[in-house]
Amino acid sequence: MKKLSILCILICLLFLSSCDGLTPMLLNDIESLDNLENAFAEKDDGLSYSEAKEQGGFFVMEDENKFVPLEEDMKFFIDHSFNDNIFFTDAESEKIPKVGKAEKIVLFSNKLIKDKYWFVPIQDEGYTIPFEFYYASEGVCITGLEFKQESNYDDYQVENVCLKYTGYTNKEFRKAVDYINEKIAKESYDSDMVFPEKLCPHGLPCSNINVFRGKKYLETVTIAFYAGTSYCEETFYADLKYYVFDGCEKKDKRIPPQIYYSGTAITPEFTKEGYVIFDTSSFENGKYVIANLNERVIFEISR
């Protein structure tokens, strides 16, 4: 019955395509109806109860046998791990699950469960390039962000420019620049960059990564500088998604001091089904990061 339904959909699509005088759908990569069924199934990102329990982690529980994993933050090498106010995803492959009215956030784990988990709202989002910007004695400088291998992000832009100017593909390119998108670098630095460390409490900087603020996917960023007397230009594409939030750990001044975050603290509810539930029923629509984790996750409330 399922295969028949899929076949009917395919016939309708081909019919509509021919009515418009368009080229029929290309099915060269789908050799049979079974493969077509698999192509439809791949769009369903949910895991079964047993699969979710075996994998572990945070999920949107859509029903008793459909669990959608939360998107994880990209992982940095140790040099760039000081990053508590910005969350990165690969814009091309990002899949942020939505939580509807009847759905729940749950956690499967065989480790110690925390007393509280902090759910922190996203304050700004956009697209950026895989470089961070900083201001030093020589002016505005850039250096390539270095993601760990398991992040699955292909930072080919850093590798390409590194190979071009240093002869090595060590994913590390550091350079003072003179112009950014035809603006004087300092002017662009002041107006076009995201400074997530401004969310940190006074005297406790917990993020040192400043990135270019882009509003469109694959927005171009052209950087110009002099290599000796040669004028050089390089254009990059904003293929990283960033989310800014106040992820700094804070302490109040009571005795004993209490650690807290901006956002809402939720106490997990234990169940006999092998997972804990987080009550997000009072949350407004929007994106949230669970902050007090070694591997943070993001999701969206949409009710």
Disulfide bonds with the S-S distance in Angstrom:
Cys206-Cys248 1.81
